[in-house]
Amino acid sequence: MKLSKRILVDCSDPSPVLPTTQCAMITAVDTTQRILVMSFRATYGNTQLGEEVLNYFVGKKQFFDVGMIFEFFYDAYVALWRGGLEQEIRNLKYKYPDYEVWVSRLRLFKIF
């Protein structure tokens, strides 16, 4: 599997008090298994965790026709999509039209 692109965007709620929250993801290509991967970074840091917890009480949004998701995650997806993911997926599907698209969550570990 080979990394194709890293995407990092500001996905925080507009607030003059809280620091900004960065949402991140990568795309990758595996020519052996014939797959394209979209991997979203899991919660990173206390600010993002706080926004997610507070957002729990706001409600959910319709995510296409597949179900409902919390507003924070919906907004983060849209920010990533508009921040380069849309063009990246279009380019990859053009280059590899018969590859499957897999979506995953990337968990980062801090090693001491």
C-alpha positions as CSV (number, residue, x, y, z in Angstrom):
1,M,0.0,0.0,0.0
2,K,1.3,3.4,-0.9
3,L,0.3,6.8,0.7
4,S,-1.4,9.0,-1.9
5,K,-2.3,12.2,0.0
6,R,-2.6,13.7,3.5
7,I,-5.4,16.2,4.1
8,L,-5.5,18.4,7.2
9,V,-8.3,21.0,7.8
10,D,-9.7,23.2,10.5
11,C,-12.9,21.5,11.7
12,S,-13.6,23.3,14.9
13,D,-16.8,25.1,15.9
14,P,-16.3,28.8,15.6
15,S,-15.4,30.0,19.1
16,P,-13.3,32.9,20.2
17,V,-12.4,31.0,23.4
18,L,-11.4,27.5,22.3
19,P,-8.3,26.7,20.2
20,T,-8.9,25.3,16.8
21,T,-9.4,21.6,16.1
22,Q,-7.7,20.0,13.2
23,C,-9.2,17.0,11.4
24,A,-6.9,14.8,9.3
25,M,-7.0,11.9,7.0
26,I,-5.0,10.1,4.4
27,T,-5.7,8.3,1.2
28,A,-3.7,5.4,0.0
29,V,-3.6,3.0,-3.0
30,D,-3.0,-0.8,-2.8
31,T,-2.4,-2.1,-6.4
32,T,-2.0,-5.7,-5.1
33,Q,-5.5,-5.8,-3.6
34,R,-6.9,-3.2,-6.0
35,I,-8.3,-0.9,-3.3
36,L,-8.4,2.8,-2.6
37,V,-8.3,3.7,1.1
38,M,-9.7,6.7,2.9
39,S,-8.6,6.7,6.5
40,F,-9.8,9.3,8.9
41,R,-7.7,10.2,12.0
42,A,-9.5,9.3,15.3
43,T,-10.0,11.9,18.0
44,Y,-6.8,13.8,18.7
45,G,-6.4,16.0,21.8
46,N,-8.6,17.3,24.6
47,T,-10.0,20.2,22.5
48,Q,-11.4,17.9,19.9
49,L,-12.7,15.4,22.5
50,G,-14.4,18.3,24.3
51,E,-16.1,19.5,21.1
52,E,-17.2,15.9,20.3
53,V,-18.7,15.5,23.8
54,L,-20.5,18.8,23.7
55,N,-21.8,18.0,20.2
56,Y,-23.3,14.8,21.5
57,F,-26.1,16.9,23.0
58,V,-26.8,18.9,19.8
59,G,-28.2,16.1,17.7
60,K,-27.6,14.2,14.6
61,K,-27.6,14.9,10.9
62,Q,-28.7,12.7,8.0
63,F,-25.6,11.3,6.3
64,F,-26.6,10.8,2.7
65,D,-29.2,7.9,2.7
66,V,-27.2,5.6,5.0
67,G,-28.2,6.9,8.4
68,M,-27.6,9.6,11.0
69,I,-24.3,10.7,12.5
70,F,-23.4,13.3,15.1
71,E,-23.1,16.8,13.8
72,F,-19.4,17.1,14.7
73,F,-18.4,14.1,12.5
74,Y,-20.7,15.3,9.7
75,D,-19.2,18.8,9.7
76,A,-15.6,17.3,9.9
77,Y,-16.4,15.1,6.9
78,V,-17.7,18.0,4.9
79,A,-14.6,20.1,5.9
80,L,-12.3,17.3,4.7
81,W,-14.3,16.8,1.5
82,R,-14.2,20.5,0.6
83,G,-10.5,20.7,1.8
84,G,-9.2,18.3,-0.9
85,L,-10.8,14.9,-0.4
86,E,-13.4,15.3,-3.2
87,Q,-10.7,16.1,-5.8
88,E,-8.4,13.4,-4.5
89,I,-11.1,10.7,-4.7
90,R,-12.1,11.8,-8.1
91,N,-8.5,11.7,-9.3
92,L,-8.0,8.2,-7.8
93,K,-11.2,6.8,-9.2
94,Y,-10.3,8.2,-12.6
95,K,-6.9,6.6,-12.4
96,Y,-8.1,3.3,-10.9
97,P,-11.8,3.0,-12.0
98,D,-12.3,-0.6,-11.0
99,Y,-10.7,-0.4,-7.5
100,E,-12.9,-0.7,-4.4
101,V,-13.0,2.2,-2.0
102,W,-12.4,1.2,1.7
103,V,-13.1,3.7,4.5
104,S,-11.3,3.3,7.9
105,R,-10.3,5.1,11.0
106,L,-6.7,5.7,11.7
107,R,-5.7,5.4,15.4
108,L,-2.5,7.2,16.3
109,F,-0.4,6.0,19.3
110,K,2.1,8.1,21.1
111,I,5.3,6.1,21.9
112,F,7.4,7.3,24.8
